[in-house]
Amino acid sequence: QNFRVYGLDKKIDVGFKDVAGLHEAKKEIMEFVEFLKNPKKYKNLGARMPKGALLVGPPGTGKTLLAKATAGEAGVPFFAISGSDFVEMYVGVGASRVRDLFQQAREKAPSIIFIDEIDAVGKKRHDRFGGNDEADNTLNQLLVEMDGFPTDSSVVVMAGTNRKDILDEALLRPGRFDRCIELNLPDIEAREEILKIHLKPLTLSNDMTLDGYAKRLAELTPGFSGAELANLCNEGAITAARKDKESVDQIDFEVASERVIGGLEKSKKLNP
Ligand code: ATP
């Protein structure tokens, strides 16, 4: 099995309370939560629910987190795979992985499938350098699966990407990924909310309250994604531990932020 499954034996313990900011995205996704909680209500009214939602945003903005929280809120199983896991050198493997994934999700419906980095399989077919039949097979199988289940089968397919513009138009047709939800880098208020979540488990020095730290760090971190903010909090704690301190203070976060920013710049240099 090449995908991860959550929420089969025990409930998913991630919900909207764990996702800071992203108010618009949460509002849009609420409709899927309502549907997955009570598919019958929609069926009885003859409503056709959207099958798929594309979560579009820069790396680390919480696409995976939001999709998993949707499953947590609805109380349904979550099947996750990365588009890059489909890219295989053996013919037929990608397509058969897609088939297995959909089959299992249907057996456990209502459920959510999440495909991270959909662009790895969903790139425009004519844009692929030199043609790549195996990627085509995988994409075709994905289209077949999405068309093959009736709208009332209560499997919702979500996919994450930071490059909607390179996706094959076939994926965006009605009945496939027909909803597009945008996730942006957090503004100062959202950074403060995200920091509150990730500072909470830390032992902070009592120079400032947790809210005080969150406010201060939010001011110092324009351009940081949610993932980078989470990383900053953890690096701050590691910095304090290295100095054998009993609590984390502002200086530790400043040292950590240089490391997080340094890491960013290095990775930008490596992947310009
Ligand atoms: P990628 O495009 O790299 O796959 P992503 O958009 O799927 O990234 P996630 O994997 O969901 O991003 O985010 C990574 C981690 O960053 C989360 O597990 C969480 O700890 C933190 N994070 C990101 N966004 C938020 C947010 N809005 N609120 C709280 N934590 C967040």
py3Dmol code that shows the C-alpha trace and the ligand (Angstrom):
import py3Dmol

protein = """\
ATOM      1  CA  GLN A   1       0.000   0.000   0.000  1.00  0.00           C
ATOM      2  CA  ASN A   2       1.444   3.342  -1.039  1.00  0.00           C
ATOM      3  CA  PHE A   3      -0.873   5.747   0.670  1.00  0.00           C
ATOM      4  CA  ARG A   4      -1.451   6.753   4.266  1.00  0.00           C
ATOM      5  CA  VAL A   5      -4.815   6.271   5.951  1.00  0.00           C
ATOM      6  CA  TYR A   6      -6.012   8.081   9.053  1.00  0.00           C
ATOM      7  CA  GLY A   7      -9.221   7.783  10.989  1.00  0.00           C
ATOM      8  CA  LEU A   8     -10.011   4.098  10.440  1.00  0.00           C
ATOM      9  CA  ASP A   9      -9.340   2.659  13.895  1.00  0.00           C
ATOM     10  CA  LYS A  10      -9.276   5.847  15.857  1.00  0.00           C
ATOM     11  CA  LYS A  11     -10.712   9.299  15.271  1.00  0.00           C
ATOM     12  CA  ILE A  12      -8.593  11.962  13.594  1.00  0.00           C
ATOM     13  CA  ASP A  13      -7.581  14.408  16.300  1.00  0.00           C
ATOM     14  CA  VAL A  14      -7.049  17.407  14.002  1.00  0.00           C
ATOM     15  CA  GLY A  15      -9.860  19.912  13.503  1.00  0.00           C
ATOM     16  CA  PHE A  16     -10.449  23.510  12.430  1.00  0.00           C
ATOM     17  CA  LYS A  17      -9.246  24.730  15.821  1.00  0.00           C
ATOM     18  CA  ASP A  18      -5.740  23.556  14.800  1.00  0.00           C
ATOM     19  CA  VAL A  19      -5.823  25.594  11.596  1.00  0.00           C
ATOM     20  CA  ALA A  20      -5.140  29.278  12.296  1.00  0.00           C
ATOM     21  CA  GLY A  21      -6.171  32.058   9.924  1.00  0.00           C
ATOM     22  CA  LEU A  22      -7.456  30.814   6.525  1.00  0.00           C
ATOM     23  CA  HIS A  23     -10.964  31.992   7.422  1.00  0.00           C
ATOM     24  CA  GLU A  24     -12.217  32.116   3.827  1.00  0.00           C
ATOM     25  CA  ALA A  25     -10.834  28.674   3.001  1.00  0.00           C
ATOM     26  CA  LYS A  26     -12.417  27.190   6.132  1.00  0.00           C
ATOM     27  CA  LYS A  27     -15.755  28.752   5.248  1.00  0.00           C
ATOM     28  CA  GLU A  28     -15.643  27.285   1.736  1.00  0.00           C
ATOM     29  CA  ILE A  29     -14.678  23.871   2.988  1.00  0.00           C
ATOM     30  CA  MET A  30     -17.480  23.779   5.580  1.00  0.00           C
ATOM     31  CA  GLU A  31     -19.852  22.754   2.798  1.00  0.00           C
ATOM     32  CA  PHE A  32     -17.881  19.533   2.300  1.00  0.00           C
ATOM     33  CA  VAL A  33     -17.923  18.876   6.041  1.00  0.00           C
ATOM     34  CA  GLU A  34     -21.717  19.194   6.141  1.00  0.00           C
ATOM     35  CA  PHE A  35     -22.078  16.893   3.134  1.00  0.00           C
ATOM     36  CA  LEU A  36     -19.721  14.207   4.500  1.00  0.00           C
ATOM     37  CA  LYS A  37     -21.464  14.269   7.871  1.00  0.00           C
ATOM     38  CA  ASN A  38     -24.839  13.648   6.340  1.00  0.00           C
ATOM     39  CA  PRO A  39     -24.702  12.613   2.671  1.00  0.00           C
ATOM     40  CA  LYS A  40     -28.288  11.277   2.835  1.00  0.00           C
ATOM     41  CA  LYS A  41     -29.749  14.715   3.482  1.00  0.00           C
ATOM     42  CA  TYR A  42     -28.218  15.971   0.221  1.00  0.00           C
ATOM     43  CA  LYS A  43     -29.190  12.823  -1.695  1.00  0.00           C
ATOM     44  CA  ASN A  44     -32.804  13.043  -0.597  1.00  0.00           C
ATOM     45  CA  LEU A  45     -32.991  16.585  -1.890  1.00  0.00           C
ATOM     46  CA  GLY A  46     -31.471  15.531  -5.194  1.00  0.00           C
ATOM     47  CA  ALA A  47     -28.479  17.839  -4.706  1.00  0.00           C
ATOM     48  CA  ARG A  48     -25.335  17.119  -6.685  1.00  0.00           C
ATOM     49  CA  MET A  49     -22.282  17.745  -4.544  1.00  0.00           C
ATOM     50  CA  PRO A  50     -18.943  18.829  -5.986  1.00  0.00           C
ATOM     51  CA  LYS A  51     -16.594  15.848  -6.099  1.00  0.00           C
ATOM     52  CA  GLY A  52     -13.304  17.588  -5.851  1.00  0.00           C
ATOM     53  CA  ALA A  53     -11.617  20.644  -4.421  1.00  0.00           C
ATOM     54  CA  LEU A  54      -8.251  21.998  -5.400  1.00  0.00           C
ATOM     55  CA  LEU A  55      -6.336  23.670  -2.575  1.00  0.00           C
ATOM     56  CA  VAL A  56      -4.007  26.191  -4.184  1.00  0.00           C
ATOM     57  CA  GLY A  57      -1.264  28.013  -2.304  1.00  0.00           C
ATOM     58  CA  PRO A  58       2.468  28.398  -1.697  1.00  0.00           C
ATOM     59  CA  PRO A  59       4.363  25.598   0.128  1.00  0.00           C
ATOM     60  CA  GLY A  60       3.687  25.318   3.839  1.00  0.00           C
ATOM     61  CA  THR A  61       0.452  27.322   3.893  1.00  0.00           C
ATOM     62  CA  GLY A  62      -1.529  24.474   5.447  1.00  0.00           C
ATOM     63  CA  LYS A  63      -3.066  22.637   2.489  1.00  0.00           C
ATOM     64  CA  THR A  64      -2.477  19.176   3.960  1.00  0.00           C
ATOM     65  CA  LEU A  65      -3.420  20.403   7.431  1.00  0.00           C
ATOM     66  CA  LEU A  66      -6.713  21.878   6.196  1.00  0.00           C
ATOM     67  CA  ALA A  67      -7.644  18.747   4.236  1.00  0.00           C
ATOM     68  CA  LYS A  68      -6.944  16.536   7.242  1.00  0.00           C
ATOM     69  CA  ALA A  69      -8.867  18.895   9.531  1.00  0.00           C
ATOM     70  CA  THR A  70     -11.839  18.605   7.142  1.00  0.00           C
ATOM     71  CA  ALA A  71     -11.777  14.835   7.662  1.00  0.00           C
ATOM     72  CA  GLY A  72     -11.435  15.378  11.415  1.00  0.00           C
ATOM     73  CA  GLU A  73     -14.415  17.755  11.517  1.00  0.00           C
ATOM     74  CA  ALA A  74     -16.570  15.425   9.434  1.00  0.00           C
ATOM     75  CA  GLY A  75     -15.423  12.329  11.341  1.00  0.00           C
ATOM     76  CA  VAL A  76     -14.526  10.412   8.164  1.00  0.00           C
ATOM     77  CA  PRO A  77     -11.378   8.504   7.107  1.00  0.00           C
ATOM     78  CA  PHE A  78      -8.592  10.376   5.287  1.00  0.00           C
ATOM     79  CA  PHE A  79      -6.588   8.736   2.483  1.00  0.00           C
ATOM     80  CA  ALA A  80      -3.424  10.695   1.641  1.00  0.00           C
ATOM     81  CA  ILE A  81      -0.868  10.292  -1.120  1.00  0.00           C
ATOM     82  CA  SER A  82       1.622  12.584  -2.808  1.00  0.00           C
ATOM     83  CA  GLY A  83       1.568  13.104  -6.568  1.00  0.00           C
ATOM     84  CA  SER A  84       5.284  12.349  -6.590  1.00  0.00           C
ATOM     85  CA  ASP A  85       4.520   8.825  -5.253  1.00  0.00           C
ATOM     86  CA  PHE A  86       2.796   8.053  -8.550  1.00  0.00           C
ATOM     87  CA  VAL A  87       5.788   8.857 -10.645  1.00  0.00           C
ATOM     88  CA  GLU A  88       7.218   5.409 -11.163  1.00  0.00           C
ATOM     89  CA  MET A  89       9.552   3.991 -13.707  1.00  0.00           C
ATOM     90  CA  TYR A  90       7.601   0.757 -14.125  1.00  0.00           C
ATOM     91  CA  VAL A  91       4.743   0.905 -16.564  1.00  0.00           C
ATOM     92  CA  GLY A  92       1.328   0.568 -14.996  1.00  0.00           C
ATOM     93  CA  VAL A  93       2.347   1.080 -11.373  1.00  0.00           C
ATOM     94  CA  GLY A  94       1.082   4.663 -11.111  1.00  0.00           C
ATOM     95  CA  ALA A  95      -2.286   3.797 -12.618  1.00  0.00           C
ATOM     96  CA  SER A  96      -2.742   0.772 -10.387  1.00  0.00           C
ATOM     97  CA  ARG A  97      -1.905   2.866  -7.316  1.00  0.00           C
ATOM     98  CA  VAL A  98      -4.652   5.287  -8.303  1.00  0.00           C
ATOM     99  CA  ARG A  99      -7.093   2.391  -8.708  1.00  0.00           C
ATOM    100  CA  ASP A 100      -6.266   0.922  -5.283  1.00  0.00           C
ATOM    101  CA  LEU A 101      -6.551   4.286  -3.595  1.00  0.00           C
ATOM    102  CA  PHE A 102     -10.013   5.005  -4.989  1.00  0.00           C
ATOM    103  CA  GLN A 103     -11.242   1.495  -4.380  1.00  0.00           C
ATOM    104  CA  GLN A 104     -10.332   1.611  -0.701  1.00  0.00           C
ATOM    105  CA  ALA A 105     -11.728   5.108  -0.217  1.00  0.00           C
ATOM    106  CA  ARG A 106     -15.029   3.984  -1.780  1.00  0.00           C
ATOM    107  CA  GLU A 107     -15.195   0.977   0.506  1.00  0.00           C
ATOM    108  CA  LYS A 108     -14.874   3.270   3.515  1.00  0.00           C
ATOM    109  CA  ALA A 109     -17.134   6.072   2.220  1.00  0.00           C
ATOM    110  CA  PRO A 110     -17.982   8.678   3.284  1.00  0.00           C
ATOM    111  CA  SER A 111     -14.298   9.532   3.083  1.00  0.00           C
ATOM    112  CA  ILE A 112     -11.735  12.027   1.797  1.00  0.00           C
ATOM    113  CA  ILE A 113      -8.873  11.385  -0.621  1.00  0.00           C
ATOM    114  CA  PHE A 114      -6.043  13.947  -0.541  1.00  0.00           C
ATOM    115  CA  ILE A 115      -3.441  14.103  -3.313  1.00  0.00           C
ATOM    116  CA  ASP A 116      -0.601  16.459  -2.390  1.00  0.00           C
ATOM    117  CA  GLU A 117       1.549  17.890  -5.223  1.00  0.00           C
ATOM    118  CA  ILE A 118      -1.059  16.964  -7.826  1.00  0.00           C
ATOM    119  CA  ASP A 119       1.047  18.803 -10.411  1.00  0.00           C
ATOM    120  CA  ALA A 120       3.519  15.886 -10.355  1.00  0.00           C
ATOM    121  CA  VAL A 121       0.894  13.775 -12.178  1.00  0.00           C
ATOM    122  CA  GLY A 122      -1.509  16.441 -13.381  1.00  0.00           C
ATOM    123  CA  LYS A 123       0.758  18.533 -15.588  1.00  0.00           C
ATOM    124  CA  LYS A 124      -0.626  19.557 -18.967  1.00  0.00           C
ATOM    125  CA  ARG A 125      -0.063  16.556 -21.192  1.00  0.00           C
ATOM    126  CA  HIS A 126       1.414  18.497 -24.088  1.00  0.00           C
ATOM    127  CA  ASP A 127       3.853  20.332 -21.757  1.00  0.00           C
ATOM    128  CA  ARG A 128       5.731  17.215 -20.775  1.00  0.00           C
ATOM    129  CA  PHE A 129       9.164  17.303 -22.276  1.00  0.00           C
ATOM    130  CA  GLY A 130       9.607  14.468 -24.720  1.00  0.00           C
ATOM    131  CA  GLY A 131       6.293  12.925 -23.630  1.00  0.00           C
ATOM    132  CA  ASN A 132       5.974  10.614 -20.687  1.00  0.00           C
ATOM    133  CA  ASP A 133       3.517   7.814 -21.278  1.00  0.00           C
ATOM    134  CA  GLU A 134       3.614   6.568 -17.728  1.00  0.00           C
ATOM    135  CA  ALA A 135       2.579   9.958 -16.316  1.00  0.00           C
ATOM    136  CA  ASP A 136      -0.184  10.060 -18.948  1.00  0.00           C
ATOM    137  CA  ASN A 137      -1.445   6.646 -17.851  1.00  0.00           C
ATOM    138  CA  THR A 138      -1.564   7.773 -14.247  1.00  0.00           C
ATOM    139  CA  LEU A 139      -3.375  11.001 -15.064  1.00  0.00           C
ATOM    140  CA  ASN A 140      -5.831   9.173 -17.312  1.00  0.00           C
ATOM    141  CA  GLN A 141      -6.589   6.676 -14.572  1.00  0.00           C
ATOM    142  CA  LEU A 142      -7.211   9.550 -12.149  1.00  0.00           C
ATOM    143  CA  LEU A 143      -9.683  11.091 -14.618  1.00  0.00           C
ATOM    144  CA  VAL A 144     -11.379   7.721 -15.119  1.00  0.00           C
ATOM    145  CA  GLU A 145     -11.765   7.215 -11.366  1.00  0.00           C
ATOM    146  CA  MET A 146     -13.178  10.679 -10.831  1.00  0.00           C
ATOM    147  CA  ASP A 147     -15.698  10.226 -13.635  1.00  0.00           C
ATOM    148  CA  GLY A 148     -16.484   6.687 -12.595  1.00  0.00           C
ATOM    149  CA  PHE A 149     -18.058   7.374  -9.263  1.00  0.00           C
ATOM    150  CA  PRO A 150     -21.464   8.949  -9.087  1.00  0.00           C
ATOM    151  CA  THR A 151     -21.671  12.353  -7.391  1.00  0.00           C
ATOM    152  CA  ASP A 152     -23.607  10.786  -4.566  1.00  0.00           C
ATOM    153  CA  SER A 153     -20.899   8.245  -3.679  1.00  0.00           C
ATOM    154  CA  SER A 154     -19.722  10.522  -0.845  1.00  0.00           C
ATOM    155  CA  VAL A 155     -16.008  10.363  -1.596  1.00  0.00           C
ATOM    156  CA  VAL A 156     -14.553  13.858  -1.737  1.00  0.00           C
ATOM    157  CA  VAL A 157     -11.239  14.237  -3.571  1.00  0.00           C
ATOM    158  CA  MET A 158      -8.981  17.090  -2.509  1.00  0.00           C
ATOM    159  CA  ALA A 159      -5.688  17.969  -4.104  1.00  0.00           C
ATOM    160  CA  GLY A 160      -2.940  20.407  -3.197  1.00  0.00           C
ATOM    161  CA  THR A 161      -0.792  22.422  -5.588  1.00  0.00           C
ATOM    162  CA  ASN A 162       1.150  25.649  -5.775  1.00  0.00           C
ATOM    163  CA  ARG A 163       0.959  25.679  -9.574  1.00  0.00           C
ATOM    164  CA  LYS A 164      -2.630  25.634 -10.764  1.00  0.00           C
ATOM    165  CA  ASP A 165      -1.507  27.201 -14.045  1.00  0.00           C
ATOM    166  CA  ILE A 166       0.419  24.096 -15.155  1.00  0.00           C
ATOM    167  CA  LEU A 167      -2.419  21.626 -14.493  1.00  0.00           C
ATOM    168  CA  ASP A 168      -4.071  19.806 -17.372  1.00  0.00           C
ATOM    169  CA  GLU A 169      -7.426  21.488 -18.072  1.00  0.00           C
ATOM    170  CA  ALA A 170      -9.116  18.085 -18.032  1.00  0.00           C
ATOM    171  CA  LEU A 171      -8.633  18.000 -14.257  1.00  0.00           C
ATOM    172  CA  LEU A 172     -10.483  21.278 -13.801  1.00  0.00           C
ATOM    173  CA  ARG A 173     -13.627  20.331 -15.730  1.00  0.00           C
ATOM    174  CA  PRO A 174     -16.994  20.154 -13.970  1.00  0.00           C
ATOM    175  CA  GLY A 175     -17.377  16.893 -12.102  1.00  0.00           C
ATOM    176  CA  ARG A 176     -13.653  16.742 -11.358  1.00  0.00           C
ATOM    177  CA  PHE A 177     -11.800  19.413  -9.368  1.00  0.00           C
ATOM    178  CA  ASP A 178     -14.561  21.928  -9.812  1.00  0.00           C
ATOM    179  CA  ARG A 179     -13.915  23.926  -6.656  1.00  0.00           C
ATOM    180  CA  CYS A 180     -10.775  25.929  -6.174  1.00  0.00           C
ATOM    181  CA  ILE A 181      -9.871  27.119  -2.680  1.00  0.00           C
ATOM    182  CA  GLU A 182      -6.984  29.537  -2.283  1.00  0.00           C
ATOM    183  CA  LEU A 183      -4.602  29.599   0.651  1.00  0.00           C
ATOM    184  CA  ASN A 184      -2.327  32.605   0.966  1.00  0.00           C
ATOM    185  CA  LEU A 185       0.731  33.344   3.062  1.00  0.00           C
ATOM    186  CA  PRO A 186      -0.455  34.554   6.477  1.00  0.00           C
ATOM    187  CA  ASP A 187      -0.763  38.290   7.205  1.00  0.00           C
ATOM    188  CA  ILE A 188       0.339  39.646  10.583  1.00  0.00           C
ATOM    189  CA  GLU A 189      -2.884  38.671  12.391  1.00  0.00           C
ATOM    190  CA  ALA A 190      -2.831  35.157  10.949  1.00  0.00           C
ATOM    191  CA  ARG A 191       0.859  34.797  11.864  1.00  0.00           C
ATOM    192  CA  GLU A 192      -0.020  35.737  15.425  1.00  0.00           C
ATOM    193  CA  GLU A 193      -2.758  33.089  15.526  1.00  0.00           C
ATOM    194  CA  ILE A 194      -0.474  30.435  14.029  1.00  0.00           C
ATOM    195  CA  LEU A 195       2.291  31.317  16.493  1.00  0.00           C
ATOM    196  CA  LYS A 196      -0.110  31.013  19.437  1.00  0.00           C
ATOM    197  CA  ILE A 197      -0.814  27.422  18.416  1.00  0.00           C
ATOM    198  CA  HIS A 198       2.832  26.467  18.016  1.00  0.00           C
ATOM    199  CA  LEU A 199       4.143  28.380  21.074  1.00  0.00           C
ATOM    200  CA  LYS A 200       1.601  26.739  23.347  1.00  0.00           C
ATOM    201  CA  PRO A 201       3.473  23.465  23.970  1.00  0.00           C
ATOM    202  CA  LEU A 202       6.743  25.339  24.764  1.00  0.00           C
ATOM    203  CA  THR A 203       8.018  26.376  28.187  1.00  0.00           C
ATOM    204  CA  LEU A 204       8.391  30.121  27.637  1.00  0.00           C
ATOM    205  CA  SER A 205      10.369  32.427  29.908  1.00  0.00           C
ATOM    206  CA  ASN A 206       8.049  34.665  31.885  1.00  0.00           C
ATOM    207  CA  ASP A 207       9.523  37.875  30.452  1.00  0.00           C
ATOM    208  CA  MET A 208       6.380  37.962  28.338  1.00  0.00           C
ATOM    209  CA  THR A 209       3.026  36.174  28.133  1.00  0.00           C
ATOM    210  CA  LEU A 210       2.361  33.687  25.356  1.00  0.00           C
ATOM    211  CA  ASP A 211       0.225  36.333  23.622  1.00  0.00           C
ATOM    212  CA  GLY A 212       3.072  38.824  24.006  1.00  0.00           C
ATOM    213  CA  TYR A 213       5.525  36.456  22.342  1.00  0.00           C
ATOM    214  CA  ALA A 214       3.086  35.695  19.527  1.00  0.00           C
ATOM    215  CA  LYS A 215       2.529  39.411  18.844  1.00  0.00           C
ATOM    216  CA  ARG A 216       6.256  40.207  18.869  1.00  0.00           C
ATOM    217  CA  LEU A 217       7.254  37.269  16.668  1.00  0.00           C
ATOM    218  CA  ALA A 218       4.429  37.982  14.218  1.00  0.00           C
ATOM    219  CA  GLU A 219       5.936  41.438  13.679  1.00  0.00           C
ATOM    220  CA  LEU A 220       9.352  39.950  12.957  1.00  0.00           C
ATOM    221  CA  THR A 221       8.259  37.333  10.420  1.00  0.00           C
ATOM    222  CA  PRO A 222       6.693  38.905   7.300  1.00  0.00           C
ATOM    223  CA  GLY A 223       6.719  36.424   4.436  1.00  0.00           C
ATOM    224  CA  PHE A 224       6.919  33.324   6.678  1.00  0.00           C
ATOM    225  CA  SER A 225       4.535  30.470   5.885  1.00  0.00           C
ATOM    226  CA  GLY A 226       2.678  28.520   8.563  1.00  0.00           C
ATOM    227  CA  ALA A 227       5.185  25.689   8.224  1.00  0.00           C
ATOM    228  CA  GLU A 228       8.099  28.120   8.723  1.00  0.00           C
ATOM    229  CA  LEU A 229       6.445  29.624  11.787  1.00  0.00           C
ATOM    230  CA  ALA A 230       5.965  26.153  13.285  1.00  0.00           C
ATOM    231  CA  ASN A 231       9.610  25.475  12.502  1.00  0.00           C
ATOM    232  CA  LEU A 232      10.690  28.760  14.134  1.00  0.00           C
ATOM    233  CA  CYS A 233       8.938  27.810  17.381  1.00  0.00           C
ATOM    234  CA  ASN A 234      10.595  24.417  17.464  1.00  0.00           C
ATOM    235  CA  GLU A 235      14.024  25.804  16.564  1.00  0.00           C
ATOM    236  CA  GLY A 236      13.643  28.357  19.380  1.00  0.00           C
ATOM    237  CA  ALA A 237      13.135  25.540  21.871  1.00  0.00           C
ATOM    238  CA  ILE A 238      16.110  23.626  20.462  1.00  0.00           C
ATOM    239  CA  THR A 239      18.291  26.746  20.770  1.00  0.00           C
ATOM    240  CA  ALA A 240      17.318  27.103  24.451  1.00  0.00           C
ATOM    241  CA  ALA A 241      18.040  23.423  25.074  1.00  0.00           C
ATOM    242  CA  ARG A 242      21.504  23.758  23.538  1.00  0.00           C
ATOM    243  CA  LYS A 243      22.230  26.496  26.070  1.00  0.00           C
ATOM    244  CA  ASP A 244      20.850  24.330  28.892  1.00  0.00           C
ATOM    245  CA  LYS A 245      18.169  26.884  29.670  1.00  0.00           C
ATOM    246  CA  GLU A 246      14.984  26.014  31.496  1.00  0.00           C
ATOM    247  CA  SER A 247      12.765  28.169  29.348  1.00  0.00           C
ATOM    248  CA  VAL A 248      12.741  29.677  25.870  1.00  0.00           C
ATOM    249  CA  ASP A 249      13.137  33.451  25.545  1.00  0.00           C
ATOM    250  CA  GLN A 250      13.123  36.143  22.882  1.00  0.00           C
ATOM    251  CA  ILE A 251      16.851  35.787  22.145  1.00  0.00           C
ATOM    252  CA  ASP A 252      16.412  32.078  21.394  1.00  0.00           C
ATOM    253  CA  PHE A 253      13.716  32.915  18.851  1.00  0.00           C
ATOM    254  CA  GLU A 254      15.924  35.572  17.281  1.00  0.00           C
ATOM    255  CA  VAL A 255      18.801  33.104  16.887  1.00  0.00           C
ATOM    256  CA  ALA A 256      16.315  30.539  15.549  1.00  0.00           C
ATOM    257  CA  SER A 257      14.804  32.978  13.060  1.00  0.00           C
ATOM    258  CA  GLU A 258      18.219  33.598  11.559  1.00  0.00           C
ATOM    259  CA  ARG A 259      18.579  29.860  11.112  1.00  0.00           C
ATOM    260  CA  VAL A 260      15.122  29.478   9.604  1.00  0.00           C
ATOM    261  CA  ILE A 261      15.723  32.444   7.246  1.00  0.00           C
ATOM    262  CA  GLY A 262      19.254  31.191   6.468  1.00  0.00           C
ATOM    263  CA  GLY A 263      17.775  27.807   5.615  1.00  0.00           C
ATOM    264  CA  LEU A 264      15.249  29.485   3.351  1.00  0.00           C
ATOM    265  CA  GLU A 265      17.870  31.473   1.510  1.00  0.00           C
ATOM    266  CA  LYS A 266      20.068  28.469   1.079  1.00  0.00           C
ATOM    267  CA  SER A 267      17.201  26.407  -0.308  1.00  0.00           C
ATOM    268  CA  LYS A 268      16.305  29.282  -2.652  1.00  0.00           C
ATOM    269  CA  LYS A 269      19.883  29.319  -3.889  1.00  0.00           C
ATOM    270  CA  LEU A 270      19.775  25.575  -4.427  1.00  0.00           C
ATOM    271  CA  ASN A 271      16.429  25.730  -6.239  1.00  0.00           C
ATOM    272  CA  PRO A 272      16.367  29.187  -7.844  1.00  0.00           C
TER     273      PRO A 272
END
"""
ligand_1 = """\
31
ATP
P 3.304 21.697 0.972
O 2.802 22.507 -0.183
O 4.770 21.889 1.228
O 2.866 20.268 0.951
P 1.189 22.416 2.785
O 0.562 23.648 2.278
O 0.474 21.126 2.586
O 2.683 22.347 2.298
P 1.176 21.699 5.534
O 1.947 20.435 5.315
O -0.278 21.582 5.772
O 1.441 22.675 4.332
O 1.831 22.530 6.723
C 2.963 22.071 7.425
C 2.843 22.372 8.898
O 2.873 23.804 9.112
C 1.526 21.945 9.515
O 1.562 20.596 9.923
C 1.408 22.895 10.705
O 2.217 22.465 11.779
C 2.015 24.184 10.160
N 0.982 25.083 9.609
C 0.842 25.484 8.324
N -0.215 26.311 8.177
C -0.775 26.420 9.390
C -1.936 27.116 9.887
N -2.704 27.862 9.093
N -2.233 26.990 11.206
C -1.469 26.238 12.028
N -0.378 25.559 11.618
C -0.031 25.644 10.324
"""
view = py3Dmol.view(width=600, height=400)
view.addModel(protein, "pdb")
view.setStyle({"model": 0}, {"cartoon": {"style": "trace"}})
view.addModel(ligand_1, "xyz")
view.setStyle({"model": 1}, {"stick": {}})
view.zoomTo()
view.show()
